[in-house]
Amino acid sequence: MDINPLWIPIVAVVFGTAMIVAIVGIMHWYKARDKELQYHQDLRVREMEHQVKMRQLEVELEKARQKSA
């Protein structure tokens, strides 16, 4: 089986383009994953802050109940 020398540049261009597309795809996926993790971290921080505020309100409500009773 003889390899036609004209196929070498065509194959090189196809594989080169595929490699660039793969690298860009991997970078896009990595950035999207990083944004998703940051979003979840921010959401968890806000949830914790909300829980602290709710506990403070419960304590204040209990103090108000004790004063009125």
CHARMM internal coordinates of N, CA and C (Angstrom, degrees):
IC EDIT
DIST 1 N 1 CA 1.4376
DIST 1 CA 1 C 1.5197
ANGL 1 N 1 CA 1 C 108.68
DIST 1 C 2 N 1.2913
ANGL 1 CA 1 C 2 N 116.15
DIHE 1 N 1 CA 1 C 2 N 120.93
DIST 2 N 2 CA 1.4634
ANGL 1 C 2 N 2 CA 121.50
DIHE 1 CA 1 C 2 N 2 CA -179.89
DIST 2 CA 2 C 1.5254
ANGL 2 N 2 CA 2 C 109.52
DIHE 1 C 2 N 2 CA 2 C -94.21
DIST 2 C 3 N 1.3257
ANGL 2 CA 2 C 3 N 115.38
DIHE 2 N 2 CA 2 C 3 N 139.87
DIST 3 N 3 CA 1.4591
ANGL 2 C 3 N 3 CA 121.46
DIHE 2 CA 2 C 3 N 3 CA 177.18
DIST 3 CA 3 C 1.5268
ANGL 3 N 3 CA 3 C 107.60
DIHE 2 C 3 N 3 CA 3 C -95.12
DIST 3 C 4 N 1.2865
ANGL 3 CA 3 C 4 N 115.13
DIHE 3 N 3 CA 3 C 4 N 122.24
DIST 4 N 4 CA 1.4533
ANGL 3 C 4 N 4 CA 120.46
DIHE 3 CA 3 C 4 N 4 CA 178.90
DIST 4 CA 4 C 1.5254
ANGL 4 N 4 CA 4 C 108.69
DIHE 3 C 4 N 4 CA 4 C -71.87
DIST 4 C 5 N 1.3388
ANGL 4 CA 4 C 5 N 119.90
DIHE 4 N 4 CA 4 C 5 N 125.90
DIST 5 N 5 CA 1.4640
ANGL 4 C 5 N 5 CA 121.70
DIHE 4 CA 4 C 5 N 5 CA -178.80
DIST 5 CA 5 C 1.5311
ANGL 5 N 5 CA 5 C 113.33
DIHE 4 C 5 N 5 CA 5 C -62.07
DIST 5 C 6 N 1.3141
ANGL 5 CA 5 C 6 N 118.73
DIHE 5 N 5 CA 5 C 6 N -18.65
DIST 6 N 6 CA 1.4652
ANGL 5 C 6 N 6 CA 120.38
DIHE 5 CA 5 C 6 N 6 CA 178.97
DIST 6 CA 6 C 1.5284
ANGL 6 N 6 CA 6 C 112.07
DIHE 5 C 6 N 6 CA 6 C -73.35
DIST 6 C 7 N 1.3251
ANGL 6 CA 6 C 7 N 117.70
DIHE 6 N 6 CA 6 C 7 N -20.53
DIST 7 N 7 CA 1.4632
ANGL 6 C 7 N 7 CA 121.13
DIHE 6 CA 6 C 7 N 7 CA 179.95
DIST 7 CA 7 C 1.5246
ANGL 7 N 7 CA 7 C 112.44
DIHE 6 C 7 N 7 CA 7 C -74.80
DIST 7 C 8 N 1.3166
ANGL 7 CA 7 C 8 N 117.30
DIHE 7 N 7 CA 7 C 8 N -25.18
DIST 8 N 8 CA 1.4715
ANGL 7 C 8 N 8 CA 120.52
DIHE 7 CA 7 C 8 N 8 CA -175.85
DIST 8 CA 8 C 1.5266
ANGL 8 N 8 CA 8 C 111.66
DIHE 7 C 8 N 8 CA 8 C -60.51
DIST 8 C 9 N 1.3194
ANGL 8 CA 8 C 9 N 121.59
DIHE 8 N 8 CA 8 C 9 N -51.07
DIST 9 N 9 CA 1.4678
ANGL 8 C 9 N 9 CA 119.02
DIHE 8 CA 8 C 9 N 9 CA 179.17
DIST 9 CA 9 C 1.5328
ANGL 9 N 9 CA 9 C 112.84
DIHE 8 C 9 N 9 CA 9 C -66.15
DIST 9 C 10 N 1.3251
ANGL 9 CA 9 C 10 N 117.26
DIHE 9 N 9 CA 9 C 10 N -34.17
DIST 10 N 10 CA 1.4668
ANGL 9 C 10 N 10 CA 120.19
DIHE 9 CA 9 C 10 N 10 CA 179.76
DIST 10 CA 10 C 1.5299
ANGL 10 N 10 CA 10 C 109.73
DIHE 9 C 10 N 10 CA 10 C -65.27
DIST 10 C 11 N 1.3150
ANGL 10 CA 10 C 11 N 116.06
DIHE 10 N 10 CA 10 C 11 N -46.82
DIST 11 N 11 CA 1.4655
ANGL 10 C 11 N 11 CA 120.66
DIHE 10 CA 10 C 11 N 11 CA 179.27
DIST 11 CA 11 C 1.5298
ANGL 11 N 11 CA 11 C 110.05
DIHE 10 C 11 N 11 CA 11 C -64.07
DIST 11 C 12 N 1.3250
ANGL 11 CA 11 C 12 N 117.51
DIHE 11 N 11 CA 11 C 12 N -39.60
DIST 12 N 12 CA 1.4651
ANGL 11 C 12 N 12 CA 121.11
DIHE 11 CA 11 C 12 N 12 CA 179.17
DIST 12 CA 12 C 1.5218
ANGL 12 N 12 CA 12 C 110.92
DIHE 11 C 12 N 12 CA 12 C -62.99
DIST 12 C 13 N 1.3147
ANGL 12 CA 12 C 13 N 117.41
DIHE 12 N 12 CA 12 C 13 N -42.81
DIST 13 N 13 CA 1.4654
ANGL 12 C 13 N 13 CA 120.86
DIHE 12 CA 12 C 13 N 13 CA 179.44
DIST 13 CA 13 C 1.5297
ANGL 13 N 13 CA 13 C 110.30
DIHE 12 C 13 N 13 CA 13 C -65.73
DIST 13 C 14 N 1.3164
ANGL 13 CA 13 C 14 N 117.29
DIHE 13 N 13 CA 13 C 14 N -43.22
DIST 14 N 14 CA 1.4641
ANGL 13 C 14 N 14 CA 120.55
DIHE 13 CA 13 C 14 N 14 CA -179.57
DIST 14 CA 14 C 1.5307
ANGL 14 N 14 CA 14 C 110.37
DIHE 13 C 14 N 14 CA 14 C -63.22
DIST 14 C 15 N 1.3288
ANGL 14 CA 14 C 15 N 117.32
DIHE 14 N 14 CA 14 C 15 N -47.94
DIST 15 N 15 CA 1.4633
ANGL 14 C 15 N 15 CA 119.52
DIHE 14 CA 14 C 15 N 15 CA 179.97
DIST 15 CA 15 C 1.5238
ANGL 15 N 15 CA 15 C 111.75
DIHE 14 C 15 N 15 CA 15 C -68.26
DIST 15 C 16 N 1.3236
ANGL 15 CA 15 C 16 N 117.48
DIHE 15 N 15 CA 15 C 16 N -35.99
DIST 16 N 16 CA 1.4651
ANGL 15 C 16 N 16 CA 120.17
DIHE 15 CA 15 C 16 N 16 CA 176.72
DIST 16 CA 16 C 1.5137
ANGL 16 N 16 CA 16 C 111.81
DIHE 15 C 16 N 16 CA 16 C -63.18
DIST 16 C 17 N 1.3305
ANGL 16 CA 16 C 17 N 115.71
DIHE 16 N 16 CA 16 C 17 N -43.60
DIST 17 N 17 CA 1.4681
ANGL 16 C 17 N 17 CA 119.81
DIHE 16 CA 16 C 17 N 17 CA 177.65
DIST 17 CA 17 C 1.5235
ANGL 17 N 17 CA 17 C 111.03
DIHE 16 C 17 N 17 CA 17 C -65.23
DIST 17 C 18 N 1.3113
ANGL 17 CA 17 C 18 N 116.87
DIHE 17 N 17 CA 17 C 18 N -42.12
DIST 18 N 18 CA 1.4672
ANGL 17 C 18 N 18 CA 120.49
DIHE 17 CA 17 C 18 N 18 CA 178.52
DIST 18 CA 18 C 1.5270
ANGL 18 N 18 CA 18 C 110.76
DIHE 17 C 18 N 18 CA 18 C -62.22
DIST 18 C 19 N 1.3113
ANGL 18 CA 18 C 19 N 117.20
DIHE 18 N 18 CA 18 C 19 N -38.18
DIST 19 N 19 CA 1.4596
ANGL 18 C 19 N 19 CA 120.71
DIHE 18 CA 18 C 19 N 19 CA 179.41
DIST 19 CA 19 C 1.5342
ANGL 19 N 19 CA 19 C 110.29
DIHE 18 C 19 N 19 CA 19 C -65.49
DIST 19 C 20 N 1.3380
ANGL 19 CA 19 C 20 N 116.54
DIHE 19 N 19 CA 19 C 20 N -42.73
DIST 20 N 20 CA 1.4669
ANGL 19 C 20 N 20 CA 119.80
DIHE 19 CA 19 C 20 N 20 CA 178.78
DIST 20 CA 20 C 1.5211
ANGL 20 N 20 CA 20 C 110.65
DIHE 19 C 20 N 20 CA 20 C -63.95
DIST 20 C 21 N 1.3235
ANGL 20 CA 20 C 21 N 116.53
DIHE 20 N 20 CA 20 C 21 N -43.70
DIST 21 N 21 CA 1.4735
ANGL 20 C 21 N 21 CA 120.46
DIHE 20 CA 20 C 21 N 21 CA 178.25
DIST 21 CA 21 C 1.5285
ANGL 21 N 21 CA 21 C 110.32
DIHE 20 C 21 N 21 CA 21 C -61.48
DIST 21 C 22 N 1.3167
ANGL 21 CA 21 C 22 N 117.45
DIHE 21 N 21 CA 21 C 22 N -40.96
DIST 22 N 22 CA 1.4671
ANGL 21 C 22 N 22 CA 120.94
DIHE 21 CA 21 C 22 N 22 CA 178.99
DIST 22 CA 22 C 1.5268
ANGL 22 N 22 CA 22 C 110.88
DIHE 21 C 22 N 22 CA 22 C -64.38
DIST 22 C 23 N 1.3212
ANGL 22 CA 22 C 23 N 117.61
DIHE 22 N 22 CA 22 C 23 N -43.11
DIST 23 N 23 CA 1.4735
ANGL 22 C 23 N 23 CA 120.87
DIHE 22 CA 22 C 23 N 23 CA -179.72
DIST 23 CA 23 C 1.5230
ANGL 23 N 23 CA 23 C 110.33
DIHE 22 C 23 N 23 CA 23 C -64.40
DIST 23 C 24 N 1.3282
ANGL 23 CA 23 C 24 N 116.90
DIHE 23 N 23 CA 23 C 24 N -45.47
DIST 24 N 24 CA 1.4694
ANGL 23 C 24 N 24 CA 120.03
DIHE 23 CA 23 C 24 N 24 CA 179.10
DIST 24 CA 24 C 1.5284
ANGL 24 N 24 CA 24 C 110.25
DIHE 23 C 24 N 24 CA 24 C -63.58
DIST 24 C 25 N 1.3183
ANGL 24 CA 24 C 25 N 117.54
DIHE 24 N 24 CA 24 C 25 N -40.67
DIST 25 N 25 CA 1.4634
ANGL 24 C 25 N 25 CA 120.68
DIHE 24 CA 24 C 25 N 25 CA 178.21
DIST 25 CA 25 C 1.5186
ANGL 25 N 25 CA 25 C 112.35
DIHE 24 C 25 N 25 CA 25 C -62.87
DIST 25 C 26 N 1.3153
ANGL 25 CA 25 C 26 N 116.37
DIHE 25 N 25 CA 25 C 26 N -42.96
DIST 26 N 26 CA 1.4657
ANGL 25 C 26 N 26 CA 120.34
DIHE 25 CA 25 C 26 N 26 CA 178.89
DIST 26 CA 26 C 1.5196
ANGL 26 N 26 CA 26 C 110.69
DIHE 25 C 26 N 26 CA 26 C -64.27
DIST 26 C 27 N 1.3307
ANGL 26 CA 26 C 27 N 117.11
DIHE 26 N 26 CA 26 C 27 N -41.95
DIST 27 N 27 CA 1.4715
ANGL 26 C 27 N 27 CA 120.39
DIHE 26 CA 26 C 27 N 27 CA 179.49
DIST 27 CA 27 C 1.5283
ANGL 27 N 27 CA 27 C 110.43
DIHE 26 C 27 N 27 CA 27 C -65.40
DIST 27 C 28 N 1.3249
ANGL 27 CA 27 C 28 N 116.97
DIHE 27 N 27 CA 27 C 28 N -40.60
DIST 28 N 28 CA 1.4674
ANGL 27 C 28 N 28 CA 120.16
DIHE 27 CA 27 C 28 N 28 CA 178.59
DIST 28 CA 28 C 1.5245
ANGL 28 N 28 CA 28 C 110.29
DIHE 27 C 28 N 28 CA 28 C -63.75
DIST 28 C 29 N 1.3183
ANGL 28 CA 28 C 29 N 117.30
DIHE 28 N 28 CA 28 C 29 N -44.03
DIST 29 N 29 CA 1.4604
ANGL 28 C 29 N 29 CA 120.95
DIHE 28 CA 28 C 29 N 29 CA 178.87
DIST 29 CA 29 C 1.5300
ANGL 29 N 29 CA 29 C 110.53
DIHE 28 C 29 N 29 CA 29 C -62.09
DIST 29 C 30 N 1.3407
ANGL 29 CA 29 C 30 N 116.72
DIHE 29 N 29 CA 29 C 30 N -42.23
DIST 30 N 30 CA 1.4620
ANGL 29 C 30 N 30 CA 120.84
DIHE 29 CA 29 C 30 N 30 CA -179.48
DIST 30 CA 30 C 1.5276
ANGL 30 N 30 CA 30 C 110.74
DIHE 29 C 30 N 30 CA 30 C -62.62
DIST 30 C 31 N 1.3238
ANGL 30 CA 30 C 31 N 117.15
DIHE 30 N 30 CA 30 C 31 N -45.33
DIST 31 N 31 CA 1.4660
ANGL 30 C 31 N 31 CA 120.39
DIHE 30 CA 30 C 31 N 31 CA -179.94
DIST 31 CA 31 C 1.5290
ANGL 31 N 31 CA 31 C 110.88
DIHE 30 C 31 N 31 CA 31 C -65.32
DIST 31 C 32 N 1.3263
ANGL 31 CA 31 C 32 N 116.86
DIHE 31 N 31 CA 31 C 32 N -41.02
DIST 32 N 32 CA 1.4640
ANGL 31 C 32 N 32 CA 120.11
DIHE 31 CA 31 C 32 N 32 CA 178.79
DIST 32 CA 32 C 1.5332
ANGL 32 N 32 CA 32 C 110.46
DIHE 31 C 32 N 32 CA 32 C -63.98
DIST 32 C 33 N 1.3063
ANGL 32 CA 32 C 33 N 116.66
DIHE 32 N 32 CA 32 C 33 N -41.65
DIST 33 N 33 CA 1.4709
ANGL 32 C 33 N 33 CA 120.77
DIHE 32 CA 32 C 33 N 33 CA 178.52
DIST 33 CA 33 C 1.5225
ANGL 33 N 33 CA 33 C 110.80
DIHE 32 C 33 N 33 CA 33 C -64.61
DIST 33 C 34 N 1.3244
ANGL 33 CA 33 C 34 N 116.66
DIHE 33 N 33 CA 33 C 34 N -40.02
DIST 34 N 34 CA 1.4623
ANGL 33 C 34 N 34 CA 120.92
DIHE 33 CA 33 C 34 N 34 CA 178.56
DIST 34 CA 34 C 1.5297
ANGL 34 N 34 CA 34 C 110.49
DIHE 33 C 34 N 34 CA 34 C -63.66
DIST 34 C 35 N 1.3405
ANGL 34 CA 34 C 35 N 117.09
DIHE 34 N 34 CA 34 C 35 N -42.43
DIST 35 N 35 CA 1.4646
ANGL 34 C 35 N 35 CA 120.49
DIHE 34 CA 34 C 35 N 35 CA 177.47
DIST 35 CA 35 C 1.5247
ANGL 35 N 35 CA 35 C 110.98
DIHE 34 C 35 N 35 CA 35 C -63.53
DIST 35 C 36 N 1.3216
ANGL 35 CA 35 C 36 N 116.50
DIHE 35 N 35 CA 35 C 36 N -40.46
DIST 36 N 36 CA 1.4603
ANGL 35 C 36 N 36 CA 120.54
DIHE 35 CA 35 C 36 N 36 CA 179.61
DIST 36 CA 36 C 1.5285
ANGL 36 N 36 CA 36 C 111.16
DIHE 35 C 36 N 36 CA 36 C -63.56
DIST 36 C 37 N 1.3259
ANGL 36 CA 36 C 37 N 116.71
DIHE 36 N 36 CA 36 C 37 N -43.84
DIST 37 N 37 CA 1.4614
ANGL 36 C 37 N 37 CA 120.12
DIHE 36 CA 36 C 37 N 37 CA 178.48
DIST 37 CA 37 C 1.5254
ANGL 37 N 37 CA 37 C 110.88
DIHE 36 C 37 N 37 CA 37 C -64.48
DIST 37 C 38 N 1.3401
ANGL 37 CA 37 C 38 N 117.45
DIHE 37 N 37 CA 37 C 38 N -39.69
DIST 38 N 38 CA 1.4650
ANGL 37 C 38 N 38 CA 120.84
DIHE 37 CA 37 C 38 N 38 CA 178.28
DIST 38 CA 38 C 1.5263
ANGL 38 N 38 CA 38 C 110.19
DIHE 37 C 38 N 38 CA 38 C -64.38
DIST 38 C 39 N 1.3307
ANGL 38 CA 38 C 39 N 116.92
DIHE 38 N 38 CA 38 C 39 N -40.78
DIST 39 N 39 CA 1.4617
ANGL 38 C 39 N 39 CA 120.97
DIHE 38 CA 38 C 39 N 39 CA 178.26
DIST 39 CA 39 C 1.5280
ANGL 39 N 39 CA 39 C 110.84
DIHE 38 C 39 N 39 CA 39 C -61.34
DIST 39 C 40 N 1.3240
ANGL 39 CA 39 C 40 N 116.62
DIHE 39 N 39 CA 39 C 40 N -45.07
DIST 40 N 40 CA 1.4642
ANGL 39 C 40 N 40 CA 119.86
DIHE 39 CA 39 C 40 N 40 CA 179.94
DIST 40 CA 40 C 1.5276
ANGL 40 N 40 CA 40 C 111.06
DIHE 39 C 40 N 40 CA 40 C -65.55
DIST 40 C 41 N 1.3233
ANGL 40 CA 40 C 41 N 116.62
DIHE 40 N 40 CA 40 C 41 N -37.27
DIST 41 N 41 CA 1.4663
ANGL 40 C 41 N 41 CA 119.76
DIHE 40 CA 40 C 41 N 41 CA 178.42
DIST 41 CA 41 C 1.5321
ANGL 41 N 41 CA 41 C 109.92
DIHE 40 C 41 N 41 CA 41 C -65.43
DIST 41 C 42 N 1.3345
ANGL 41 CA 41 C 42 N 117.32
DIHE 41 N 41 CA 41 C 42 N -44.78
DIST 42 N 42 CA 1.4636
ANGL 41 C 42 N 42 CA 120.44
DIHE 41 CA 41 C 42 N 42 CA 178.34
DIST 42 CA 42 C 1.5210
ANGL 42 N 42 CA 42 C 111.15
DIHE 41 C 42 N 42 CA 42 C -62.56
DIST 42 C 43 N 1.3222
ANGL 42 CA 42 C 43 N 116.19
DIHE 42 N 42 CA 42 C 43 N -40.38
DIST 43 N 43 CA 1.4569
ANGL 42 C 43 N 43 CA 120.38
DIHE 42 CA 42 C 43 N 43 CA 178.64
DIST 43 CA 43 C 1.5255
ANGL 43 N 43 CA 43 C 110.92
DIHE 42 C 43 N 43 CA 43 C -62.70
DIST 43 C 44 N 1.3103
ANGL 43 CA 43 C 44 N 116.88
DIHE 43 N 43 CA 43 C 44 N -41.98
DIST 44 N 44 CA 1.4704
ANGL 43 C 44 N 44 CA 120.71
DIHE 43 CA 43 C 44 N 44 CA 178.85
DIST 44 CA 44 C 1.5335
ANGL 44 N 44 CA 44 C 111.15
DIHE 43 C 44 N 44 CA 44 C -64.68
DIST 44 C 45 N 1.3351
ANGL 44 CA 44 C 45 N 117.10
DIHE 44 N 44 CA 44 C 45 N -39.58
DIST 45 N 45 CA 1.4687
ANGL 44 C 45 N 45 CA 120.47
DIHE 44 CA 44 C 45 N 45 CA 178.54
DIST 45 CA 45 C 1.5247
ANGL 45 N 45 CA 45 C 109.63
DIHE 44 C 45 N 45 CA 45 C -63.80
DIST 45 C 46 N 1.3478
ANGL 45 CA 45 C 46 N 117.02
DIHE 45 N 45 CA 45 C 46 N -43.85
DIST 46 N 46 CA 1.4607
ANGL 45 C 46 N 46 CA 119.44
DIHE 45 CA 45 C 46 N 46 CA 178.90
DIST 46 CA 46 C 1.5256
ANGL 46 N 46 CA 46 C 111.59
DIHE 45 C 46 N 46 CA 46 C -64.53
DIST 46 C 47 N 1.3380
ANGL 46 CA 46 C 47 N 115.97
DIHE 46 N 46 CA 46 C 47 N -36.59
DIST 47 N 47 CA 1.4638
ANGL 46 C 47 N 47 CA 119.78
DIHE 46 CA 46 C 47 N 47 CA 177.72
DIST 47 CA 47 C 1.5293
ANGL 47 N 47 CA 47 C 110.82
DIHE 46 C 47 N 47 CA 47 C -64.19
DIST 47 C 48 N 1.3199
ANGL 47 CA 47 C 48 N 116.48
DIHE 47 N 47 CA 47 C 48 N -41.70
DIST 48 N 48 CA 1.4746
ANGL 47 C 48 N 48 CA 120.30
DIHE 47 CA 47 C 48 N 48 CA 178.92
DIST 48 CA 48 C 1.5350
ANGL 48 N 48 CA 48 C 110.04
DIHE 47 C 48 N 48 CA 48 C -65.26
DIST 48 C 49 N 1.3262
ANGL 48 CA 48 C 49 N 117.62
DIHE 48 N 48 CA 48 C 49 N -42.13
DIST 49 N 49 CA 1.4619
ANGL 48 C 49 N 49 CA 120.61
DIHE 48 CA 48 C 49 N 49 CA 178.51
DIST 49 CA 49 C 1.5287
ANGL 49 N 49 CA 49 C 110.35
DIHE 48 C 49 N 49 CA 49 C -62.47
DIST 49 C 50 N 1.3199
ANGL 49 CA 49 C 50 N 116.28
DIHE 49 N 49 CA 49 C 50 N -39.50
DIST 50 N 50 CA 1.4587
ANGL 49 C 50 N 50 CA 120.12
DIHE 49 CA 49 C 50 N 50 CA 178.40
DIST 50 CA 50 C 1.5309
ANGL 50 N 50 CA 50 C 110.83
DIHE 49 C 50 N 50 CA 50 C -63.95
DIST 50 C 51 N 1.3137
ANGL 50 CA 50 C 51 N 117.13
DIHE 50 N 50 CA 50 C 51 N -41.99
DIST 51 N 51 CA 1.4661
ANGL 50 C 51 N 51 CA 120.41
DIHE 50 CA 50 C 51 N 51 CA 178.44
DIST 51 CA 51 C 1.5237
ANGL 51 N 51 CA 51 C 111.12
DIHE 50 C 51 N 51 CA 51 C -62.26
DIST 51 C 52 N 1.3277
ANGL 51 CA 51 C 52 N 117.33
DIHE 51 N 51 CA 51 C 52 N -39.87
DIST 52 N 52 CA 1.4670
ANGL 51 C 52 N 52 CA 120.73
DIHE 51 CA 51 C 52 N 52 CA 178.58
DIST 52 CA 52 C 1.5272
ANGL 52 N 52 CA 52 C 109.56
DIHE 51 C 52 N 52 CA 52 C -63.74
DIST 52 C 53 N 1.3384
ANGL 52 CA 52 C 53 N 117.31
DIHE 52 N 52 CA 52 C 53 N -44.62
DIST 53 N 53 CA 1.4630
ANGL 52 C 53 N 53 CA 120.20
DIHE 52 CA 52 C 53 N 53 CA 178.87
DIST 53 CA 53 C 1.5228
ANGL 53 N 53 CA 53 C 111.32
DIHE 52 C 53 N 53 CA 53 C -62.19
DIST 53 C 54 N 1.3290
ANGL 53 CA 53 C 54 N 117.48
DIHE 53 N 53 CA 53 C 54 N -40.79
DIST 54 N 54 CA 1.4576
ANGL 53 C 54 N 54 CA 120.47
DIHE 53 CA 53 C 54 N 54 CA 179.16
DIST 54 CA 54 C 1.5252
ANGL 54 N 54 CA 54 C 111.12
DIHE 53 C 54 N 54 CA 54 C -64.07
DIST 54 C 55 N 1.3201
ANGL 54 CA 54 C 55 N 117.17
DIHE 54 N 54 CA 54 C 55 N -40.20
DIST 55 N 55 CA 1.4667
ANGL 54 C 55 N 55 CA 119.91
DIHE 54 CA 54 C 55 N 55 CA 177.40
DIST 55 CA 55 C 1.5238
ANGL 55 N 55 CA 55 C 110.90
DIHE 54 C 55 N 55 CA 55 C -63.94
DIST 55 C 56 N 1.3331
ANGL 55 CA 55 C 56 N 116.95
DIHE 55 N 55 CA 55 C 56 N -40.74
DIST 56 N 56 CA 1.4621
ANGL 55 C 56 N 56 CA 120.19
DIHE 55 CA 55 C 56 N 56 CA 178.39
DIST 56 CA 56 C 1.5252
ANGL 56 N 56 CA 56 C 110.43
DIHE 55 C 56 N 56 CA 56 C -63.60
DIST 56 C 57 N 1.3172
ANGL 56 CA 56 C 57 N 116.91
DIHE 56 N 56 CA 56 C 57 N -41.27
DIST 57 N 57 CA 1.4584
ANGL 56 C 57 N 57 CA 119.60
DIHE 56 CA 56 C 57 N 57 CA 178.18
DIST 57 CA 57 C 1.5232
ANGL 57 N 57 CA 57 C 111.62
DIHE 56 C 57 N 57 CA 57 C -65.60
DIST 57 C 58 N 1.3229
ANGL 57 CA 57 C 58 N 117.07
DIHE 57 N 57 CA 57 C 58 N -37.36
DIST 58 N 58 CA 1.4638
ANGL 57 C 58 N 58 CA 119.82
DIHE 57 CA 57 C 58 N 58 CA 177.41
DIST 58 CA 58 C 1.5180
ANGL 58 N 58 CA 58 C 111.13
DIHE 57 C 58 N 58 CA 58 C -64.07
DIST 58 C 59 N 1.3253
ANGL 58 CA 58 C 59 N 117.04
DIHE 58 N 58 CA 58 C 59 N -39.92
DIST 59 N 59 CA 1.4649
ANGL 58 C 59 N 59 CA 121.06
DIHE 58 CA 58 C 59 N 59 CA 178.32
DIST 59 CA 59 C 1.5188
ANGL 59 N 59 CA 59 C 109.73
DIHE 58 C 59 N 59 CA 59 C -65.15
DIST 59 C 60 N 1.3345
ANGL 59 CA 59 C 60 N 117.64
DIHE 59 N 59 CA 59 C 60 N -44.72
DIST 60 N 60 CA 1.4646
ANGL 59 C 60 N 60 CA 120.74
DIHE 59 CA 59 C 60 N 60 CA 178.78
DIST 60 CA 60 C 1.5317
ANGL 60 N 60 CA 60 C 111.07
DIHE 59 C 60 N 60 CA 60 C -63.74
DIST 60 C 61 N 1.3198
ANGL 60 CA 60 C 61 N 116.77
DIHE 60 N 60 CA 60 C 61 N -39.18
DIST 61 N 61 CA 1.4625
ANGL 60 C 61 N 61 CA 120.60
DIHE 60 CA 60 C 61 N 61 CA 178.25
DIST 61 CA 61 C 1.5231
ANGL 61 N 61 CA 61 C 110.60
DIHE 60 C 61 N 61 CA 61 C -64.39
DIST 61 C 62 N 1.3092
ANGL 61 CA 61 C 62 N 117.08
DIHE 61 N 61 CA 61 C 62 N -41.52
DIST 62 N 62 CA 1.4665
ANGL 61 C 62 N 62 CA 121.00
DIHE 61 CA 61 C 62 N 62 CA 178.64
DIST 62 CA 62 C 1.5340
ANGL 62 N 62 CA 62 C 110.46
DIHE 61 C 62 N 62 CA 62 C -64.53
DIST 62 C 63 N 1.3415
ANGL 62 CA 62 C 63 N 116.71
DIHE 62 N 62 CA 62 C 63 N -40.61
DIST 63 N 63 CA 1.4655
ANGL 62 C 63 N 63 CA 119.45
DIHE 62 CA 62 C 63 N 63 CA 177.40
DIST 63 CA 63 C 1.5263
ANGL 63 N 63 CA 63 C 110.71
DIHE 62 C 63 N 63 CA 63 C -63.58
DIST 63 C 64 N 1.3194
ANGL 63 CA 63 C 64 N 117.12
DIHE 63 N 63 CA 63 C 64 N -40.51
DIST 64 N 64 CA 1.4739
ANGL 63 C 64 N 64 CA 120.64
DIHE 63 CA 63 C 64 N 64 CA 179.60
DIST 64 CA 64 C 1.5243
ANGL 64 N 64 CA 64 C 110.35
DIHE 63 C 64 N 64 CA 64 C -65.34
DIST 64 C 65 N 1.3353
ANGL 64 CA 64 C 65 N 117.36
DIHE 64 N 64 CA 64 C 65 N -38.41
DIST 65 N 65 CA 1.4606
ANGL 64 C 65 N 65 CA 120.92
DIHE 64 CA 64 C 65 N 65 CA 178.19
DIST 65 CA 65 C 1.5266
ANGL 65 N 65 CA 65 C 110.78
DIHE 64 C 65 N 65 CA 65 C -64.97
DIST 65 C 66 N 1.3267
ANGL 65 CA 65 C 66 N 116.27
DIHE 65 N 65 CA 65 C 66 N -40.20
DIST 66 N 66 CA 1.4627
ANGL 65 C 66 N 66 CA 119.76
DIHE 65 CA 65 C 66 N 66 CA -179.43
DIST 66 CA 66 C 1.5064
ANGL 66 N 66 CA 66 C 111.64
DIHE 65 C 66 N 66 CA 66 C -67.74
DIST 66 C 67 N 1.3462
ANGL 66 CA 66 C 67 N 116.96
DIHE 66 N 66 CA 66 C 67 N -36.36
DIST 67 N 67 CA 1.4733
ANGL 66 C 67 N 67 CA 120.35
DIHE 66 CA 66 C 67 N 67 CA 178.76
DIST 67 CA 67 C 1.5248
ANGL 67 N 67 CA 67 C 111.33
DIHE 66 C 67 N 67 CA 67 C -68.96
DIST 67 C 68 N 1.3246
ANGL 67 CA 67 C 68 N 116.65
DIHE 67 N 67 CA 67 C 68 N -37.55
DIST 68 N 68 CA 1.4626
ANGL 67 C 68 N 68 CA 119.25
DIHE 67 CA 67 C 68 N 68 CA -177.72
DIST 68 CA 68 C 1.5332
ANGL 68 N 68 CA 68 C 112.25
DIHE 67 C 68 N 68 CA 68 C -78.94
DIST 68 C 69 N 1.3283
ANGL 68 CA 68 C 69 N 116.56
DIHE 68 N 68 CA 68 C 69 N -20.13
DIST 69 N 69 CA 1.4609
ANGL 68 C 69 N 69 CA 118.61
DIHE 68 CA 68 C 69 N 69 CA -178.06
DIST 69 CA 69 C 1.4950
ANGL 69 N 69 CA 69 C 113.19
DIHE 68 C 69 N 69 CA 69 C -84.13
END
COOR INIT
IC SEED 1 N 1 CA 1 C
IC BUILD
